[in-house]
Amino acid sequence: MRRSDREVTDPVKIREIISACSCCRLGFCDGGRAYIVPMDFGFTEKDGRCTFYFHSAAEGRKAGLVRKGGWAAFEMDCGHELVEGSRACAYTARYCCVMGGGRLIPAETAEEKRAGLTAIMARLTGREQWDFDEAVVEKTLVFRLEAEELTCKVHE
Ligand SMILES: Cc1cc2nc3c(=O)[nH]c(=O)nc-3n(C[C@H](O)[C@H](O)[C@H](O)COP(=O)(O)OP(=O)(O)OC[C@H]3O[C@@H](n4cnc5c(N)ncnc54)[C@H](O)[C@@H]3O)c2cc1C
């Protein structure tokens, strides 16, 4: 990162920033062209490795790309705030941002899907216990991105 003074490496701080972000933008490569989709997400962290969970209709452009597997980039941000200056070039903006990439893995079993959906609901609501309608679980595409790259930058 060119501005290494803005890089955040503390896992606790990174977790706080991820928790505060309202959506995750997934960047797919679709036939050599970028395709970016904003999505709600859940996440878990184990042994310093973040996994992000997503849910989707089983059909559509994104679903087709997820099923192909492979790699996606991601980006999420929060705390965006304009800092006024005395002239245009003195203006700046505060922000917190996390980005990276990793392999996309569709959930195969109902149990895997429920675990992913629970992670999404837990992040959105703070509640860890959820029941899901079996028929809805069956027809929902749930997938995860295991982050192999993850960096965090904060401009305070
Ligand atoms: C904050 C936020 C959170 C969201 N969370 C989720 C989520 O958790 N799960 C989920 O499945 N979807 C979510 N969505 C909707 C998501 O961004 C897509 O619109 C949706 O998933 C359909 O994607 P698709 O590739 O199947 O598009 P398709 O229905 O296959 O449509 C393909 C084309 O439609 C256009 N298109 C699709 N989506 C959008 C869009 N959002 N804005 C403008 N044009 C679009 C594009 O040109 C694209 O090429 C969220 C959207 C927002 C803004």
The ligand as a Gaussian input file, in Angstrom:
#p B3LYP/6-31G(d) Opt

LIG

0 1
 C      -27.005000      -2.687000      -0.745000
 C      -27.452000      -3.857000      -1.579000
 C      -27.464000      -5.117000      -1.018000
 C      -27.861000      -6.209000      -1.779000
 N      -27.833000      -7.472000      -1.230000
 C      -28.102000      -8.548000      -2.006000
 C      -27.944000      -9.880000      -1.511000
 O      -27.595000     -10.106000      -0.340000
 N      -28.202000     -10.890000      -2.337000
 C      -28.583000     -10.693000      -3.637000
 O      -28.780000     -11.683000      -4.365000
 N      -28.722000      -9.469000      -4.144000
 C      -28.493000      -8.384000      -3.367000
 N      -28.613000      -7.122000      -3.883000
 C      -29.039000      -6.973000      -5.286000
 C      -27.833000      -7.236000      -6.193000
 O      -26.992000      -6.110000      -6.205000
 C      -28.249000      -7.587000      -7.634000
 O      -29.111000      -6.582000      -8.126000
 C      -28.988000      -8.912000      -7.676000
 O      -28.321000      -9.884000      -6.900000
 C      -29.113000      -9.423000      -9.112000
 O      -27.826000      -9.701000      -9.609000
 P      -27.680000     -10.620000     -10.902000
 O      -26.249000     -10.701000     -11.301000
 O      -28.403000     -11.903000     -10.689000
 O      -28.423000      -9.723000     -11.961000
 P      -29.478000     -10.146000     -13.071000
 O      -30.846000     -10.116000     -12.465000
 O      -29.025000     -11.403000     -13.747000
 O      -29.364000      -8.905000     -14.046000
 C      -28.242000      -8.723000     -14.861000
 C      -28.077000      -7.285000     -15.262000
 O      -28.973000      -6.420000     -14.576000
 C      -28.318000      -5.254000     -14.117000
 N      -28.339000      -5.222000     -12.643000
 C      -28.374000      -6.273000     -11.786000
 N      -28.323000      -5.857000     -10.508000
 C      -28.273000      -4.505000     -10.558000
 C      -28.186000      -3.508000      -9.555000
 N      -28.110000      -3.810000      -8.222000
 N      -28.140000      -2.226000      -9.961000
 C      -28.172000      -1.905000     -11.270000
 N      -28.227000      -2.813000     -12.256000
 C      -28.273000      -4.097000     -11.922000
 C      -26.894000      -5.335000     -14.631000
 O      -26.803000      -4.631000     -15.847000
 C      -26.678000      -6.811000     -14.880000
 O      -25.787000      -7.088000     -15.921000
 C      -28.260000      -6.015000      -3.135000
 C      -28.241000      -4.737000      -3.682000
 C      -27.838000      -3.664000      -2.924000
 C      -27.806000      -2.296000      -3.561000

